[in-house]
Amino acid sequence: MTDPATTAHRAPAFLADAWRIARKDLLIEFRTRSAFLAATVFAVLAVAIFRFTWDPTAIPAMDLAPGVLWVIFTFSGLLGLNRSFSLELAERAYDGLLASQVARESIFVGKVLANFVFVSAIQALAIPAVALFFGLEIGGAWGVLIGIVLLAALGLSAVGTLFAAIAANTRLAELLLPMMTLPFFVPLVIPAAQASSVVLRGLPLSSAMEWFKLLLAFDLMFVSACIVVFPFTIEE
């Protein structure tokens, strides 16, 4: 039988290890800013291309903007997810991390937290850019829209981190990661895009509840499954 005192000490240690890993990844990105700048340039460039090829007489802004937002969200996030393990593999630091006493689940949660911050930061720039270029008046719907974005970012970060770990040891990681992750991104992006479309149109929030619940259900399912599966993906 598990000692309650031991169990009580495991949770703080688990979270502390995860936070240290997340903090390390975020510090590396903060110092280099390579992935963040690349994703930011991609996001702004994509918004500009969609804006200047858009015919307002053919497609209303409210119909096009949610799709643009989530295309940017999906592909700009991949730029950061690919770096989750590649930097550590270059100097064999990943081997040292696996040889340490840190739980495999803590490694995964720490990586997810770092990727979640990265993806959320990109979206924090993309949403105002889309609103500005397409003349959207979000008004008081900012809070709901941010909630949808954060839920989607959590799911995408969990799935992306898992497949980044799988692809990291291959020679074609940059090619394999999008191929593996995009099919699993679809169940997250579709309800998120539908819910954000309802919000941007100014429709009653009750109209978005079914999509919001579906997004939450996929989040819970994917995050739980990824935590369970991750330890098996990094065993040699």
C-alpha positions as CSV (number, residue, x, y, z in Angstrom):
1,M,0.0,0.0,0.0
2,T,1.3,3.5,-0.9
3,D,2.4,5.6,2.0
4,P,0.2,8.8,2.0
5,A,3.2,10.8,3.2
6,T,5.3,9.6,0.2
7,T,2.5,10.4,-2.2
8,A,2.1,13.8,-0.8
9,H,5.8,14.5,-1.4
10,R,5.7,13.2,-5.0
11,A,3.4,15.8,-6.4
12,P,5.5,18.9,-5.4
13,A,8.6,17.1,-6.7
14,F,6.9,16.2,-9.9
15,L,5.7,19.8,-10.5
16,A,9.1,21.2,-9.5
17,D,11.0,19.0,-11.9
18,A,8.5,19.9,-14.7
19,W,8.9,23.6,-14.0
20,R,12.7,23.4,-14.0
21,I,12.6,21.8,-17.5
22,A,10.1,24.3,-18.8
23,R,12.1,27.2,-17.3
24,K,15.3,25.9,-19.0
25,D,13.6,25.6,-22.4
26,L,12.1,29.1,-22.1
27,L,15.4,30.6,-21.0
28,I,17.1,29.1,-24.0
29,E,14.4,30.5,-26.3
30,F,14.5,33.9,-24.6
31,R,18.3,34.1,-25.2
32,T,18.2,33.0,-28.8
33,R,14.7,34.0,-29.9
34,S,15.3,32.1,-33.1
35,A,12.1,30.1,-33.1
36,F,10.0,32.9,-31.8
37,L,11.2,35.4,-34.4
38,A,10.7,32.8,-37.2
39,A,7.2,32.1,-36.0
40,T,6.4,35.8,-35.6
41,V,7.6,36.6,-39.1
42,F,5.6,33.7,-40.5
43,A,2.4,34.8,-38.6
44,V,2.7,38.5,-39.8
45,L,3.6,37.5,-43.3
46,A,0.7,35.0,-43.5
47,V,-1.8,37.6,-42.2
48,A,-0.5,40.1,-44.8
49,I,-0.8,37.6,-47.7
50,F,-4.3,36.6,-46.7
51,R,-5.3,40.2,-46.3
52,F,-4.1,41.5,-49.7
53,T,-5.4,38.5,-51.6
54,W,-8.8,38.7,-50.0
55,D,-11.8,40.1,-51.9
56,P,-14.2,41.7,-49.4
57,T,-17.0,41.5,-52.0
58,A,-16.7,37.7,-52.3
59,I,-16.1,36.6,-48.7
60,P,-17.0,38.6,-45.6
61,A,-14.2,39.2,-43.1
62,M,-16.1,37.3,-40.4
63,D,-16.1,34.2,-42.6
64,L,-12.4,34.4,-43.5
65,A,-10.7,35.7,-40.3
66,P,-11.3,32.5,-38.1
67,G,-9.7,30.3,-40.8
68,V,-6.8,32.6,-41.2
69,L,-6.3,32.8,-37.4
70,W,-6.2,29.0,-37.0
71,V,-4.0,28.3,-40.0
72,I,-1.5,30.7,-38.6
73,F,-1.9,29.2,-35.1
74,T,-1.3,25.6,-36.4
75,F,1.7,26.2,-38.7
76,S,3.5,28.8,-36.6
77,G,3.3,26.5,-33.6
78,L,5.1,23.7,-35.5
79,L,8.1,26.0,-35.8
80,G,8.6,25.9,-32.1
81,L,7.5,22.3,-31.4
82,N,10.3,21.0,-33.6
83,R,12.9,22.6,-31.3
84,S,11.5,20.8,-28.2
85,F,14.2,18.1,-28.3
86,S,16.5,19.0,-31.2
87,L,18.6,21.4,-29.1
88,E,19.3,18.9,-26.4
89,L,20.1,16.1,-28.9
90,A,22.8,18.3,-30.6
91,E,25.0,18.2,-27.4
92,R,23.7,14.9,-26.1
93,A,22.1,16.7,-23.2
94,Y,19.0,14.6,-23.7
95,D,20.9,11.5,-22.6
96,G,21.8,13.2,-19.4
97,L,18.2,14.2,-18.8
98,L,17.0,10.7,-19.3
99,A,19.8,9.3,-17.0
100,S,18.7,11.7,-14.2
101,Q,16.2,10.9,-11.5
102,V,13.6,13.1,-13.1
103,A,10.4,11.2,-13.9
104,R,9.7,10.7,-17.6
105,E,6.3,12.3,-17.1
106,S,7.9,15.4,-15.5
107,I,10.0,15.8,-18.6
108,F,7.0,15.6,-20.8
109,V,4.9,18.1,-18.7
110,G,7.9,20.5,-18.6
111,K,8.2,20.4,-22.4
112,V,4.5,20.9,-22.8
113,L,4.5,23.9,-20.5
114,A,7.4,25.5,-22.4
115,N,5.6,24.8,-25.8
116,F,2.3,26.1,-24.4
117,V,3.9,29.4,-23.5
118,F,5.6,29.6,-26.9
119,V,2.4,28.8,-28.8
120,S,0.3,31.2,-26.7
121,A,2.9,34.0,-27.2
122,I,2.6,33.6,-31.0
123,Q,-1.1,33.6,-30.8
124,A,-1.1,36.8,-28.6
125,L,0.6,38.5,-31.6
126,A,-1.5,36.8,-34.3
127,I,-5.0,37.7,-32.8
128,P,-4.4,41.5,-32.8
129,A,-2.8,41.3,-36.2
130,V,-5.8,39.5,-37.7
131,A,-8.2,41.9,-36.0
132,L,-6.3,44.9,-37.3
133,F,-5.8,43.6,-40.9
134,F,-9.4,42.4,-41.3
135,G,-11.1,45.2,-39.3
136,L,-12.6,42.9,-36.7
137,E,-14.4,44.4,-33.7
138,I,-13.9,41.8,-31.0
139,G,-15.2,44.1,-28.2
140,G,-16.1,42.3,-25.0
141,A,-15.5,38.8,-26.5
142,W,-11.7,38.9,-25.8
143,G,-12.0,36.8,-22.7
144,V,-13.9,34.0,-24.4
145,L,-11.6,34.1,-27.4
146,I,-8.5,33.9,-25.2
147,G,-10.1,30.9,-23.3
148,I,-10.6,29.1,-26.6
149,V,-7.1,29.8,-27.8
150,L,-5.5,28.6,-24.5
151,L,-7.5,25.4,-24.6
152,A,-6.4,24.7,-28.2
153,A,-2.8,25.7,-27.4
154,L,-2.7,23.1,-24.5
155,G,-3.9,20.3,-26.8
156,L,-1.6,21.2,-29.6
157,S,1.3,21.5,-27.3
158,A,0.7,18.1,-25.8
159,V,0.3,16.3,-29.1
160,G,3.2,18.3,-30.7
161,T,5.6,17.5,-27.8
162,L,4.8,13.8,-28.0
163,F,5.5,13.6,-31.7
164,A,8.5,15.9,-31.5
165,A,10.0,13.3,-29.1
166,I,9.3,10.5,-31.5
167,A,10.7,12.4,-34.5
168,A,13.7,13.9,-32.7
169,N,16.0,10.8,-33.3
170,T,15.2,10.6,-37.0
171,R,17.1,12.3,-39.8
172,L,13.9,13.8,-41.3
173,A,12.5,15.2,-38.1
174,E,11.5,18.5,-39.8
175,L,9.5,16.5,-42.4
176,L,8.1,13.8,-40.1
177,L,6.8,16.1,-37.4
178,P,4.2,18.0,-39.5
179,M,3.1,14.7,-41.2
180,M,2.5,13.0,-37.8
181,T,1.0,15.9,-35.9
182,L,-1.3,17.6,-38.4
183,P,-3.9,14.7,-38.5
184,F,-4.1,14.9,-34.7
185,F,-4.4,18.7,-34.8
186,V,-7.6,18.5,-36.9
187,P,-9.9,17.4,-34.0
188,L,-8.6,20.3,-31.9
189,V,-8.5,23.0,-34.6
190,I,-12.0,22.4,-36.0
191,P,-14.0,23.0,-32.7
192,A,-11.6,25.8,-31.8
193,A,-12.2,27.5,-35.2
194,Q,-16.0,27.0,-35.0
195,A,-16.2,28.3,-31.5
196,S,-14.0,31.4,-32.3
197,S,-16.2,32.0,-35.4
198,V,-19.3,32.2,-33.2
199,V,-17.5,34.6,-30.9
200,L,-16.2,36.9,-33.7
201,R,-19.6,37.0,-35.2
202,G,-21.1,38.3,-32.0
203,L,-23.6,35.4,-31.7
204,P,-24.8,34.2,-28.3
205,L,-22.2,32.2,-26.5
206,S,-24.6,29.3,-26.1
207,S,-24.1,28.7,-29.8
208,A,-20.4,27.9,-29.2
209,M,-20.9,25.7,-26.1
210,E,-21.1,22.5,-28.1
211,W,-17.8,23.3,-29.9
212,F,-16.3,24.4,-26.6
213,K,-17.2,21.2,-24.9
214,L,-15.8,19.2,-27.8
215,L,-12.6,21.1,-27.6
216,L,-12.3,20.5,-23.9
217,A,-13.1,16.8,-24.3
218,F,-10.3,16.4,-26.9
219,D,-7.9,18.3,-24.7
220,L,-8.5,16.0,-21.7
221,M,-8.3,12.9,-23.9
222,F,-5.1,13.9,-25.8
223,V,-3.2,15.3,-22.8
224,S,-4.0,12.2,-20.7
225,A,-3.1,9.8,-23.5
226,C,0.2,11.7,-24.2
227,I,1.3,11.6,-20.6
228,V,0.7,7.9,-20.5
229,V,2.4,7.1,-23.8
230,F,5.4,9.5,-23.6
231,P,7.6,7.2,-21.3
232,F,7.4,4.4,-23.9
233,T,8.3,6.7,-26.8
234,I,11.8,7.6,-25.4
235,E,12.9,4.1,-24.5
236,E,15.6,2.9,-26.7
